[in-house]
Each structure stands twice: as structure tokens, then as C-alpha cells.
Amino acid sequence: MPIMNNEQINALSQTIAENKKELTKLKLAQQPKKISDYQFKNKENSNTNLTEMFGSHKYLVVIHNMGKSCSFCTMWANGFEGIYKHFADKAGFVMINHDDIDTQIAFAQKQGWTYPIYNAKDNSFNKDLGFITDKGGLWPGVSTFRKNTDNSVELLAQESFGPGDDFCSVWHFYDLLPEQFSY
């Protein structure tokens, strides 16, 4: 039990936790949207369909990453390495970005990423899912999918990444320090 026990802090923390649960319910209550079986380039520079990324799983988590040039995306991706193994028996887990294959492979090796990475530069996947801005810029986030028995794929939920989000624990540690770090 923490030494500091401020009733106002505890009450607000409880409210936030309850609101997060409600937000999760609302996201998952949305009607799934059927999507195409997009093709991506894999590390061998061969085509891989979205349905293949599921492996033997019914569900797939896709990380939309802006690539090597984004330090925030690199920080998120480094954090995902620690949770990747926890998905092994629950869902497929992959990262996609628009960097060329050689850049992806070299950077993933340098960072120690072991999860699968695919190239989405030659398809409309990111645009169709809303992770390309109106001006053509990439936006980071996550999408979850279900593969049905007929091999069709449905988009279940999405979330954008940004400073302070729940997908990178670093932000929350920064928030506990007296000097606020700029995101």
C-alpha cells in the first residue's frame, strides 16, 4: 500500500478506471467491419496476406507504426517487445509500417524486436483504416481483427497512439515526476 493516501487522488483514480472499463465496452460493442484480405511485403520481400498474419489464431493485433524516423513509434515498439510473448497463445501480433524491407529488418534487429514486421507501403490498408492523414502523413495506432471460419476478416476495434496514451508505460512514469517532460 502506498504511503500517500489522498482521498481525492484515490477517488479520481477509481473514476478513471471505471471510465476506462466503460470505454472498452463501448469500443467492443461496435459493429465489426468486414475488410479486404490486403497484401503486405514480408521480410523476404514476398507477399503475405492479412489472413496469413493470424497464424493459427482467431484474433490479430496490428500495430500501425510510422517507421524508423519516429522516435515515439520506436519507443512504443520497444515496449511491445516485452508484451509480444504474452500474445503467443491468444492472438497474432504484428507491426506494419512504410519503411522499405531492408530498413525494417536492420532497425528491428538493432532494437531487438522479435515480432513479425510487414511493409504496407504498396497497399491502402493504413489509409482505409484511418492511419494516414488527409495530407498523406502516417499516424500510429493499433487495430484488432477477427478471422471468421469462412476466412473473412473483420475490424473489431482501433485506437490511435499519442503522447500520454495507455500503450506506452513511459508516459505514466513521467507523470509521476515533479518536472513535466514534454511529449
C-alpha positions as CSV (number, residue, x, y, z in Angstrom):
1,M,0.0,0.0,0.0
2,P,1.4,3.4,-1.0
3,I,2.4,5.7,1.9
4,M,0.5,8.7,0.3
5,N,-3.2,8.1,0.6
6,N,-5.0,11.2,-0.7
7,E,-8.8,10.5,-0.8
8,Q,-9.2,12.9,-3.8
9,I,-6.5,11.1,-5.8
10,N,-7.9,7.7,-5.0
11,A,-11.4,8.7,-5.9
12,L,-10.3,10.2,-9.2
13,S,-8.2,7.1,-10.0
14,Q,-11.2,4.9,-9.3
15,T,-13.4,7.1,-11.6
16,I,-10.8,6.9,-14.4
17,A,-10.6,3.1,-14.0
18,E,-14.4,2.7,-14.2
19,N,-14.5,5.1,-17.3
20,K,-11.8,3.0,-19.0
21,K,-13.8,-0.2,-18.5
22,E,-16.9,1.6,-19.9
23,L,-14.9,2.9,-22.9
24,T,-13.6,-0.6,-23.6
25,K,-17.1,-2.0,-23.6
26,L,-18.3,0.7,-26.0
27,K,-15.4,0.1,-28.4
28,L,-16.0,-3.7,-28.4
29,A,-19.8,-3.2,-28.8
30,Q,-19.4,-1.5,-32.2
31,Q,-20.4,-3.5,-35.2
32,P,-17.4,-5.2,-36.7
33,K,-16.5,-4.1,-40.2
34,K,-15.5,-6.5,-42.9
35,I,-12.3,-5.6,-44.7
36,S,-10.3,-6.9,-47.6
37,D,-7.5,-9.5,-47.4
38,Y,-4.8,-7.0,-48.0
39,Q,-1.3,-8.0,-49.3
40,F,1.8,-6.9,-47.5
41,K,5.5,-7.4,-48.1
42,N,7.2,-9.7,-45.5
43,K,10.9,-9.7,-44.5
44,E,11.7,-11.9,-47.6
45,N,10.1,-9.2,-49.8
46,S,7.3,-11.7,-50.7
47,N,3.6,-11.1,-50.5
48,T,1.8,-12.0,-47.3
49,N,-2.0,-11.7,-47.0
50,L,-3.6,-10.3,-43.9
51,T,-5.3,-13.6,-43.2
52,E,-1.9,-15.3,-43.1
53,M,-0.8,-12.9,-40.3
54,F,-3.3,-14.5,-37.9
55,G,-1.3,-17.7,-37.9
56,S,-3.4,-20.3,-36.1
57,H,-5.3,-17.6,-34.2
58,K,-8.8,-16.2,-34.5
59,Y,-7.6,-12.7,-33.5
60,L,-4.9,-10.4,-34.7
61,V,-3.4,-7.2,-33.2
62,V,-1.8,-4.9,-35.8
63,I,0.4,-2.1,-34.7
64,H,0.4,0.8,-37.2
65,N,3.9,2.3,-36.9
66,M,5.3,5.4,-38.6
67,G,8.7,3.8,-39.1
68,K,12.3,4.3,-38.1
69,S,12.2,8.1,-38.3
70,C,9.6,8.4,-35.5
71,S,11.3,8.3,-32.0
72,F,7.9,7.9,-30.3
73,C,7.0,4.9,-32.6
74,T,10.3,3.4,-31.7
75,M,9.6,3.8,-28.0
76,W,6.2,2.2,-28.4
77,A,7.7,-0.7,-30.5
78,N,10.4,-1.3,-27.9
79,G,7.7,-1.6,-25.2
80,F,5.7,-4.1,-27.4
81,E,8.7,-6.4,-27.4
82,G,8.1,-7.0,-23.7
83,I,4.4,-8.0,-24.2
84,Y,4.7,-9.8,-27.5
85,K,5.4,-13.2,-25.9
86,H,2.1,-12.8,-23.9
87,F,0.2,-12.9,-27.2
88,A,1.7,-16.1,-28.4
89,D,-1.3,-18.3,-27.4
90,K,-4.0,-15.6,-27.6
91,A,-3.7,-13.7,-30.8
92,G,-1.4,-12.9,-33.7
93,F,0.7,-9.8,-33.2
94,V,2.4,-7.9,-36.0
95,M,3.7,-4.4,-36.7
96,I,3.3,-2.7,-40.1
97,N,5.0,0.4,-41.4
98,H,6.0,2.0,-44.7
99,D,9.8,1.7,-44.4
100,D,11.5,-0.4,-47.1
101,I,12.1,-4.1,-46.1
102,D,15.9,-3.7,-45.7
103,T,15.4,-0.7,-43.3
104,Q,12.7,-2.6,-41.4
105,I,14.9,-5.7,-40.9
106,A,18.0,-3.7,-39.9
107,F,16.2,-1.5,-37.5
108,A,14.2,-4.4,-35.9
109,Q,17.5,-6.3,-35.4
110,K,19.2,-3.2,-33.8
111,Q,16.2,-2.7,-31.5
112,G,15.9,-6.4,-30.7
113,W,12.3,-6.8,-32.0
114,T,11.2,-10.4,-32.5
115,Y,7.6,-9.9,-33.5
116,P,6.7,-10.0,-37.3
117,I,7.0,-6.8,-39.2
118,Y,5.4,-6.1,-42.6
119,N,5.5,-3.4,-45.2
120,A,2.2,-1.6,-46.0
121,K,3.6,1.0,-48.5
122,D,2.1,-0.7,-51.6
123,N,-1.5,-1.1,-50.3
124,S,-4.2,1.2,-49.0
125,F,-4.5,-0.6,-45.6
126,N,-3.4,2.3,-43.4
127,K,-5.4,4.8,-45.5
128,D,-8.5,2.7,-45.4
129,L,-8.3,2.2,-41.7
130,G,-7.7,5.9,-41.0
131,F,-4.0,5.8,-40.1
132,I,-3.0,8.2,-43.0
133,T,-3.8,11.8,-42.5
134,D,-5.6,14.0,-45.1
135,K,-2.2,15.4,-46.1
136,G,-0.7,11.9,-46.5
137,G,1.2,11.7,-43.2
138,L,1.2,8.4,-41.2
139,W,-0.4,8.1,-37.8
140,P,0.5,5.5,-35.2
141,G,-2.0,3.2,-33.5
142,V,-3.4,-0.3,-33.2
143,S,-6.2,-2.2,-34.8
144,T,-7.7,-5.6,-33.8
145,F,-9.2,-8.1,-36.1
146,R,-11.1,-11.4,-36.1
147,K,-10.8,-14.1,-38.8
148,N,-14.0,-15.9,-39.3
149,T,-14.5,-19.5,-40.3
150,D,-15.0,-18.5,-43.9
151,N,-11.6,-16.8,-43.8
152,S,-13.2,-13.3,-44.0
153,V,-11.7,-10.6,-41.8
154,E,-13.5,-8.1,-39.6
155,L,-12.1,-5.0,-37.9
156,L,-13.1,-5.1,-34.3
157,A,-11.5,-2.0,-32.6
158,Q,-8.9,0.7,-33.1
159,E,-7.0,3.2,-31.1
160,S,-4.6,5.9,-32.1
161,F,-1.3,6.3,-30.3
162,G,-0.2,9.7,-28.9
163,P,1.7,11.2,-26.0
164,G,0.2,10.2,-22.7
165,D,-1.7,7.2,-24.0
166,D,-2.1,3.8,-22.3
167,F,0.0,1.9,-24.8
168,C,3.4,3.2,-23.5
169,S,4.1,3.0,-19.8
170,V,6.9,5.6,-20.0
171,W,4.3,8.4,-20.1
172,H,2.8,7.3,-16.8
173,F,6.2,7.3,-15.1
174,Y,6.9,10.8,-16.5
175,D,3.6,11.9,-15.0
176,L,4.8,10.9,-11.5
177,L,7.9,13.1,-11.7
178,P,7.7,16.7,-10.5
179,E,9.2,18.2,-13.7
180,Q,6.9,17.5,-16.5
181,F,8.6,16.1,-19.6
182,S,7.3,17.5,-22.9
183,Y,5.8,14.8,-25.0
